[in-house]
Amino acid sequence: LGGDDGIAVAYALAVLDAKDIPHPALEVVLTVCEEVGLLGASAMDFSDLEGRILVNIDSEEEGVLTAGCAGGRRVECHLPIARVPVTGTAVQAAVIGLVGGHYLLSDHGAEYAVLTLSGGAKENVIPKESSVTLVLPAGITEAVRAAGADFTAQMKAEFGTADPGIRLQLTEEGCGEYDALDANSAERLRKALLLMPWGVQSMSMDVPGLVETSLNLGVAELDDSEAILRFSLRSSVPSAKELLSCKLQSLTELLGGSVRFHGDYPAWTYARESALRDRCVAVYEAQYGAKPQIVAIHAGLECGILSGKIEGLDCISFGPNLLHVHTPNERADIASVARVWEYLKAILAYKE
């Protein structure tokens, strides 16, 4: 979309194209598939690179220098299902108007069969809406609508501050015969959605306010033979990442399913000493008249992969203000892009 992170490519190409920008010898590294698990950087051979100083322009807030990040992996939980013919009224129940995501399938004592389940588009994005299509016996549609109104009121009371637009939308899709999940499959799926961990799991004991370990259910989908729950898992502590992966695998296997892990990438450990970080701080203070904020973040950056493959690599990451990243509303702040462009040129021209 140009914000995260097409603007970095534009910066790099502009430096290479210019004839009047002083800089040392440069190697520009462009990668693919960063947003789906840093796959491009993971697959690259960096043995030909000579540089040992890396300026990574993949941060989202001007004035913040990122000096460490979490590692992570993608987890797919596959639950086999069986379908049986059922007759009734198909009703789609959609939770919409969310800022984040919430649990949808719960047991309110009503008799139903599950026909479809859909939520989210990417593992590393918290869904804004999700839906399930239920097949209801004749004569209980109005009771379900009443239960839906109660559910909406309950959600507004519980999440109204964080998600003021939350609501449950019910849409009838007609009467007929459908191939829906059998009772055992629906129960195992309900338990999976209820029991799977997600959200913040632990906070860092070393960096105040930094999330250490978390995961989110980014995609839930249902086809003819299985339900698939796709998670993005992150942690700055490798053992915590392994433990959380083990929890997902154990629960999925207890429910008769299997797990696939992919897109694994390492954490980028904060360096106590960094000549590049000192340079970036000095240039920032000269340009902005203030000190930058230096942080480690709970997100994945390619610095972790490159520093693991290139011995002695000194890394920093910064960038202009990017708004609403990983959403259809993603955009870059043009004025911030201009300031960070001057900042980048000053770093390249910097001499002790």
One Martini backbone bead per residue (centre of mass of N, CA, C, O) as a GRO file, in nm:
protein
  352
    1LEU     BB    1   0.049   0.067  -0.002
    2GLY     BB    2   0.340   0.240   0.073
    3GLY     BB    3   0.396   0.241   0.375
    4ASP     BB    4   0.416  -0.087   0.456
    5ASP     BB    5   0.723  -0.047   0.277
    6GLY     BB    6   0.750   0.150   0.020
    7ILE     BB    7   0.911   0.399   0.129
    8ALA     BB    8   1.188   0.256   0.154
    9VAL     BB    9   1.227   0.207  -0.145
   10ALA     BB   10   1.219   0.503  -0.226
   11TYR     BB   11   1.462   0.594  -0.069
   12ALA     BB   12   1.674   0.403  -0.194
   13LEU     BB   13   1.633   0.490  -0.492
   14ALA     BB   14   1.698   0.791  -0.447
   15VAL     BB   15   1.990   0.753  -0.360
   16LEU     BB   16   2.089   0.600  -0.616
   17ASP     BB   17   1.997   0.836  -0.823
   18ALA     BB   18   2.169   1.036  -0.698
   19LYS     BB   19   2.442   1.298  -0.729
   20ASP     BB   20   2.415   1.485  -0.429
   21ILE     BB   21   2.465   1.241  -0.216
   22PRO     BB   22   2.636   1.179   0.051
   23HIS     BB   23   2.818   0.859   0.074
   24PRO     BB   24   2.889   0.562   0.124
   25ALA     BB   25   2.910   0.261   0.061
   26LEU     BB   26   2.639   0.072  -0.094
   27GLU     BB   27   2.378  -0.161   0.009
   28VAL     BB   28   2.079  -0.281  -0.134
   29VAL     BB   29   1.797  -0.435   0.032
   30LEU     BB   30   1.541  -0.633  -0.117
   31THR     BB   31   1.231  -0.770  -0.019
   32VAL     BB   32   1.008  -1.039   0.025
   33CYS     BB   33   0.751  -1.149   0.223
   34GLU     BB   34   0.735  -0.993   0.504
   35GLU     BB   35   0.417  -1.010   0.594
   36VAL     BB   36   0.438  -1.355   0.584
   37GLY     BB   37   0.733  -1.405   0.759
   38LEU     BB   38   1.011  -1.313   0.636
   39LEU     BB   39   1.082  -1.495   0.377
   40GLY     BB   40   1.293  -1.348   0.207
   41ALA     BB   41   1.518  -1.316   0.421
   42SER     BB   42   1.535  -1.619   0.496
   43ALA     BB   43   1.626  -1.703   0.184
   44MET     BB   44   1.873  -1.538   0.183
   45ASP     BB   45   2.199  -1.464   0.054
   46PHE     BB   46   2.460  -1.270   0.239
   47SER     BB   47   2.769  -1.334   0.155
   48ASP     BB   48   2.819  -1.070  -0.043
   49LEU     BB   49   2.814  -0.887   0.185
   50GLU     BB   50   3.010  -0.614   0.336
   51GLY     BB   51   2.836  -0.489   0.528
   52ARG     BB   52   2.796  -0.380   0.904
   53ILE     BB   53   2.562  -0.163   0.837
   54LEU     BB   54   2.211  -0.119   0.935
   55VAL     BB   55   1.945   0.048   0.765
   56ASN     BB   56   1.613   0.026   0.874
   57ILE     BB   57   1.298   0.123   0.703
   58ASP     BB   58   1.055  -0.023   0.938
   59SER     BB   59   0.916   0.214   1.083
   60GLU     BB   60   0.616   0.412   1.230
   61GLU     BB   61   0.780   0.642   1.411
   62GLU     BB   62   0.873   0.939   1.456
   63GLY     BB   63   1.147   0.944   1.688
   64VAL     BB   64   1.196   0.626   1.662
   65LEU     BB   65   1.432   0.388   1.776
   66THR     BB   66   1.498   0.069   1.673
   67ALA     BB   67   1.680  -0.206   1.882
   68GLY     BB   68   1.443  -0.429   1.888
   69CYS     BB   69   1.285  -0.764   1.860
   70ALA     BB   70   1.073  -1.001   1.787
   71GLY     BB   71   0.985  -1.316   1.751
   72GLY     BB   72   0.841  -1.576   1.522
   73ARG     BB   73   0.525  -1.736   1.406
   74ARG     BB   74   0.327  -1.958   1.228
   75VAL     BB   75  -0.009  -2.100   1.295
   76GLU     BB   76  -0.179  -2.405   1.206
   77CYS     BB   77  -0.507  -2.519   1.284
   78HIS     BB   78  -0.634  -2.850   1.226
   79LEU     BB   79  -0.982  -2.951   1.193
   80PRO     BB   80  -1.164  -3.207   1.154
   81ILE     BB   81  -1.465  -3.272   0.961
   82ALA     BB   82  -1.820  -3.329   0.954
   83ARG     BB   83  -2.101  -3.382   0.738
   84VAL     BB   84  -2.459  -3.310   0.741
   85PRO     BB   85  -2.784  -3.322   0.681
   86VAL     BB   86  -2.994  -3.028   0.704
   87THR     BB   87  -3.294  -2.864   0.824
   88GLY     BB   88  -3.356  -2.507   0.764
   89THR     BB   89  -3.249  -2.190   0.877
   90ALA     BB   90  -3.036  -1.962   0.744
   91VAL     BB   91  -2.802  -1.775   0.958
   92GLN     BB   92  -2.622  -1.485   0.970
   93ALA     BB   93  -2.357  -1.411   1.205
   94ALA     BB   94  -2.229  -1.079   1.259
   95VAL     BB   95  -1.938  -0.929   1.374
   96ILE     BB   96  -1.923  -0.574   1.393
   97GLY     BB   97  -1.734  -0.279   1.450
   98LEU     BB   98  -1.437  -0.338   1.503
   99VAL     BB   99  -1.111  -0.303   1.627
  100GLY     BB  100  -1.101  -0.586   1.712
  101GLY     BB  101  -1.136  -0.910   1.864
  102HIS     BB  102  -1.389  -1.171   1.914
  103TYR     BB  103  -1.581  -1.402   2.042
  104LEU     BB  104  -1.849  -1.600   1.890
  105LEU     BB  105  -1.872  -1.903   1.959
  106SER     BB  106  -2.146  -1.998   2.155
  107ASP     BB  107  -2.342  -2.139   2.428
  108HIS     BB  108  -2.707  -2.062   2.461
  109GLY     BB  109  -2.894  -2.338   2.420
  110ALA     BB  110  -2.925  -2.345   2.128
  111GLU     BB  111  -3.025  -2.490   1.841
  112TYR     BB  112  -2.759  -2.588   1.609
  113ALA     BB  113  -2.590  -2.548   1.291
  114VAL     BB  114  -2.287  -2.545   1.119
  115LEU     BB  115  -2.182  -2.400   0.806
  116THR     BB  116  -2.007  -2.131   0.859
  117LEU     BB  117  -1.668  -1.975   0.874
  118SER     BB  118  -1.555  -1.622   0.908
  119GLY     BB  119  -1.223  -1.464   0.962
  120GLY     BB  120  -1.026  -1.273   0.826
  121ALA     BB  121  -0.701  -1.236   0.618
  122LYS     BB  122  -0.458  -1.222   0.834
  123GLU     BB  123  -0.249  -1.332   1.076
  124ASN     BB  124  -0.124  -1.019   1.146
  125VAL     BB  125  -0.442  -0.949   1.182
  126ILE     BB  126  -0.690  -0.807   1.351
  127PRO     BB  127  -1.004  -0.855   1.333
  128LYS     BB  128  -1.310  -0.664   1.255
  129GLU     BB  129  -1.457  -0.934   1.153
  130SER     BB  130  -1.721  -1.191   1.182
  131SER     BB  131  -1.869  -1.517   1.077
  132VAL     BB  132  -2.174  -1.719   1.109
  133THR     BB  133  -2.351  -2.001   0.984
  134LEU     BB  134  -2.675  -2.103   1.071
  135VAL     BB  135  -2.889  -2.382   1.143
  136LEU     BB  136  -3.234  -2.358   1.207
  137PRO     BB  137  -3.503  -2.437   1.339
  138ALA     BB  138  -3.817  -2.421   1.325
  139GLY     BB  139  -3.939  -2.137   1.525
  140ILE     BB  140  -3.647  -1.981   1.643
  141THR     BB  141  -3.568  -1.707   1.514
  142GLU     BB  142  -3.680  -1.499   1.721
  143ALA     BB  143  -3.515  -1.605   1.960
  144VAL     BB  144  -3.242  -1.540   1.827
  145ARG     BB  145  -3.287  -1.236   1.801
  146ALA     BB  146  -3.310  -1.188   2.103
  147ALA     BB  147  -3.030  -1.302   2.170
  148GLY     BB  148  -2.879  -1.098   1.989
  149ALA     BB  149  -2.960  -0.844   2.148
  150ASP     BB  150  -2.833  -0.934   2.412
  151PHE     BB  151  -2.546  -0.964   2.302
  152THR     BB  152  -2.505  -0.671   2.216
  153ALA     BB  153  -2.545  -0.549   2.498
  154GLN     BB  154  -2.314  -0.704   2.629
  155MET     BB  155  -2.084  -0.601   2.443
  156LYS     BB  156  -2.124  -0.298   2.503
  157ALA     BB  157  -2.069  -0.324   2.808
  158GLU     BB  158  -1.779  -0.459   2.775
  159PHE     BB  159  -1.667  -0.294   2.479
  160GLY     BB  160  -1.754   0.012   2.437
  161THR     BB  161  -1.484   0.163   2.470
  162ALA     BB  162  -1.313   0.003   2.248
  163ASP     BB  163  -1.608  -0.083   2.081
  164PRO     BB  164  -1.859   0.123   1.994
  165GLY     BB  165  -1.954  -0.042   1.708
  166ILE     BB  166  -2.061  -0.294   1.819
  167ARG     BB  167  -2.230  -0.576   1.647
  168LEU     BB  168  -2.510  -0.784   1.569
  169GLN     BB  169  -2.573  -0.946   1.255
  170LEU     BB  170  -2.877  -1.065   1.111
  171THR     BB  171  -2.916  -1.305   0.828
  172GLU     BB  172  -3.132  -1.434   0.618
  173GLU     BB  173  -3.091  -1.729   0.370
  174GLY     BB  174  -3.299  -1.951   0.409
  175CYS     BB  175  -3.465  -2.241   0.325
  176GLY     BB  176  -3.339  -2.587   0.379
  177GLU     BB  177  -3.080  -2.795   0.265
  178TYR     BB  178  -2.778  -2.880   0.448
  179ASP     BB  179  -2.419  -2.897   0.491
  180ALA     BB  180  -2.334  -2.962   0.810
  181LEU     BB  181  -2.214  -2.989   1.102
  182ASP     BB  182  -2.167  -3.201   1.322
  183ALA     BB  183  -2.183  -3.215   1.658
  184ASN     BB  184  -1.883  -3.286   1.709
  185SER     BB  185  -1.752  -3.067   1.532
  186ALA     BB  186  -1.886  -2.820   1.664
  187GLU     BB  187  -1.774  -2.872   1.951
  188ARG     BB  188  -1.469  -2.863   1.881
  189LEU     BB  189  -1.473  -2.577   1.766
  190ARG     BB  190  -1.581  -2.432   2.014
  191LYS     BB  191  -1.347  -2.517   2.202
  192ALA     BB  192  -1.119  -2.391   2.043
  193LEU     BB  193  -1.224  -2.092   2.058
  194LEU     BB  194  -1.233  -2.090   2.375
  195LEU     BB  195  -0.921  -2.214   2.447
  196MET     BB  196  -0.753  -2.055   2.281
  197PRO     BB  197  -0.490  -1.866   2.284
  198TRP     BB  198  -0.492  -1.498   2.323
  199GLY     BB  199  -0.292  -1.244   2.332
  200VAL     BB  200  -0.152  -1.145   2.607
  201GLN     BB  201   0.084  -1.339   2.806
  202SER     BB  202   0.343  -1.137   2.850
  203MET     BB  203   0.573  -0.937   3.020
  204SER     BB  204   0.844  -0.765   3.052
  205MET     BB  205   1.114  -0.762   3.298
  206ASP     BB  206   1.316  -0.540   3.146
  207VAL     BB  207   1.084  -0.376   2.979
  208PRO     BB  208   0.880  -0.139   3.031
  209GLY     BB  209   0.574  -0.207   2.854
  210LEU     BB  210   0.667  -0.476   2.719
  211VAL     BB  211   0.582  -0.715   2.517
  212GLU     BB  212   0.676  -1.051   2.507
  213THR     BB  213   0.400  -1.232   2.470
  214SER     BB  214   0.202  -1.328   2.176
  215LEU     BB  215  -0.130  -1.368   2.015
  216ASN     BB  216  -0.330  -1.418   1.707
  217LEU     BB  217  -0.636  -1.457   1.553
  218GLY     BB  218  -0.655  -1.396   1.206
  219VAL     BB  219  -0.782  -1.682   1.094
  220ALA     BB  220  -1.109  -1.816   1.005
  221GLU     BB  221  -1.196  -2.140   0.858
  222LEU     BB  222  -1.428  -2.326   0.631
  223ASP     BB  223  -1.467  -2.640   0.491
  224ASP     BB  224  -1.546  -2.961   0.398
  225SER     BB  225  -1.297  -3.097   0.607
  226GLU     BB  226  -1.207  -2.819   0.766
  227ALA     BB  227  -1.067  -2.634   1.026
  228ILE     BB  228  -0.896  -2.306   1.028
  229LEU     BB  229  -0.642  -2.172   1.245
  230ARG     BB  230  -0.468  -1.858   1.232
  231PHE     BB  231  -0.151  -1.768   1.368
  232SER     BB  232   0.032  -1.509   1.542
  233LEU     BB  233   0.357  -1.540   1.690
  234ARG     BB  234   0.521  -1.369   1.974
  235SER     BB  235   0.875  -1.331   2.093
  236SER     BB  236   1.169  -1.237   2.290
  237VAL     BB  237   1.148  -1.545   2.396
  238PRO     BB  238   1.218  -1.851   2.284
  239SER     BB  239   1.087  -2.033   2.508
  240ALA     BB  240   0.805  -1.896   2.494
  241LYS     BB  241   0.746  -1.968   2.202
  242GLU     BB  242   0.755  -2.276   2.243
  243LEU     BB  243   0.535  -2.302   2.461
  244LEU     BB  244   0.301  -2.180   2.295
  245SER     BB  245   0.319  -2.384   2.065
  246CYS     BB  246   0.260  -2.630   2.245
  247LYS     BB  247  -0.023  -2.549   2.331
  248LEU     BB  248  -0.154  -2.548   2.051
  249GLN     BB  249  -0.083  -2.840   1.980
  250SER     BB  250  -0.213  -2.988   2.221
  251LEU     BB  251  -0.505  -2.888   2.183
  252THR     BB  252  -0.545  -2.980   1.891
  253GLU     BB  253  -0.488  -3.286   1.947
  254LEU     BB  254  -0.716  -3.323   2.159
  255LEU     BB  255  -0.928  -3.240   1.910
  256GLY     BB  256  -0.808  -3.408   1.647
  257GLY     BB  257  -0.563  -3.250   1.535
  258SER     BB  258  -0.335  -3.029   1.356
  259VAL     BB  259  -0.001  -2.881   1.304
  260ARG     BB  260   0.143  -2.584   1.144
  261PHE     BB  261   0.467  -2.459   1.091
  262HIS     BB  262   0.573  -2.117   0.998
  263GLY     BB  263   0.766  -1.838   0.959
  264ASP     BB  264   1.030  -1.837   1.109
  265TYR     BB  265   1.177  -1.594   1.347
  266PRO     BB  266   1.403  -1.405   1.502
  267ALA     BB  267   1.528  -1.223   1.736
  268TRP     BB  268   1.627  -0.886   1.829
  269THR     BB  269   1.885  -0.800   2.018
  270TYR     BB  270   1.977  -0.582   2.239
  271ALA     BB  271   2.241  -0.350   2.231
  272ARG     BB  272   2.447  -0.192   2.448
  273GLU     BB  273   2.635  -0.139   2.192
  274SER     BB  274   2.621   0.138   1.934
  275ALA     BB  275   2.741   0.329   1.683
  276LEU     BB  276   2.484   0.375   1.516
  277ARG     BB  277   2.302   0.476   1.741
  278ASP     BB  278   2.474   0.719   1.815
  279ARG     BB  279   2.452   0.856   1.539
  280CYS     BB  280   2.138   0.884   1.531
  281VAL     BB  281   2.116   1.058   1.782
  282ALA     BB  282   2.295   1.297   1.695
  283VAL     BB  283   2.134   1.370   1.440
  284TYR     BB  284   1.862   1.416   1.573
  285GLU     BB  285   1.946   1.644   1.767
  286ALA     BB  286   2.036   1.838   1.535
  287GLN     BB  287   1.755   1.846   1.378
  288TYR     BB  288   1.529   1.853   1.638
  289GLY     BB  289   1.623   1.929   1.940
  290ALA     BB  290   1.607   1.620   2.037
  291LYS     BB  291   1.535   1.320   2.172
  292PRO     BB  292   1.511   1.007   2.105
  293GLN     BB  293   1.344   0.709   2.097
  294ILE     BB  294   1.434   0.398   2.252
  295VAL     BB  295   1.343   0.069   2.126
  296ALA     BB  296   1.159  -0.219   2.182
  297ILE     BB  297   0.961  -0.456   1.997
  298HIS     BB  298   0.637  -0.627   1.929
  299ALA     BB  299   0.791  -0.725   1.650
  300GLY     BB  300   0.883  -0.794   1.319
  301LEU     BB  301   1.220  -0.791   1.190
  302GLU     BB  302   1.490  -0.831   0.967
  303CYS     BB  303   1.723  -0.788   1.170
  304GLY     BB  304   1.719  -1.070   1.297
  305ILE     BB  305   1.810  -1.225   1.044
  306LEU     BB  306   2.065  -1.063   0.964
  307SER     BB  307   2.216  -1.084   1.243
  308GLY     BB  308   2.224  -1.404   1.220
  309LYS     BB  309   2.394  -1.404   0.928
  310ILE     BB  310   2.568  -1.141   1.021
  311GLU     BB  311   2.853  -1.077   1.152
  312GLY     BB  312   2.859  -0.777   1.331
  313LEU     BB  313   2.588  -0.639   1.310
  314ASP     BB  314   2.466  -0.301   1.286
  315CYS     BB  315   2.148  -0.189   1.407
  316ILE     BB  316   1.865   0.005   1.269
  317SER     BB  317   1.530   0.152   1.313
  318PHE     BB  318   1.327   0.362   1.094
  319GLY     BB  319   1.066   0.622   1.036
  320PRO     BB  320   0.784   0.733   0.940
  321ASN     BB  321   0.465   0.814   0.962
  322LEU     BB  322   0.239   0.544   1.003
  323LEU     BB  323  -0.099   0.467   0.919
  324HIS     BB  324  -0.288   0.198   0.961
  325VAL     BB  325  -0.145  -0.059   0.959
  326HIS     BB  326  -0.279  -0.345   0.821
  327THR     BB  327  -0.487  -0.176   0.653
  328PRO     BB  328  -0.694  -0.014   0.423
  329ASN     BB  329  -0.588   0.277   0.573
  330GLU     BB  330  -0.312   0.294   0.481
  331ARG     BB  331  -0.053   0.549   0.552
  332ALA     BB  332   0.145   0.837   0.481
  333ASP     BB  333   0.325   1.103   0.611
  334ILE     BB  334   0.450   1.346   0.418
  335ALA     BB  335   0.600   1.533   0.614
  336SER     BB  336   0.755   1.302   0.750
  337VAL     BB  337   0.899   1.196   0.500
  338ALA     BB  338   1.070   1.453   0.458
  339ARG     BB  339   1.223   1.452   0.730
  340VAL     BB  340   1.343   1.161   0.707
  341TRP     BB  341   1.504   1.217   0.455
  342GLU     BB  342   1.699   1.416   0.590
  343TYR     BB  343   1.793   1.218   0.806
  344LEU     BB  344   1.916   1.004   0.622
  345LYS     BB  345   2.125   1.187   0.482
  346ALA     BB  346   2.275   1.264   0.746
  347ILE     BB  347   2.367   0.978   0.818
  348LEU     BB  348   2.531   0.925   0.553
  349ALA     BB  349   2.716   1.201   0.607
  350TYR     BB  350   2.838   1.120   0.863
  351LYS     BB  351   3.098   1.243   1.087
  352GLU     BB  352   3.317   1.223   1.358
   0.00000   0.00000   0.00000
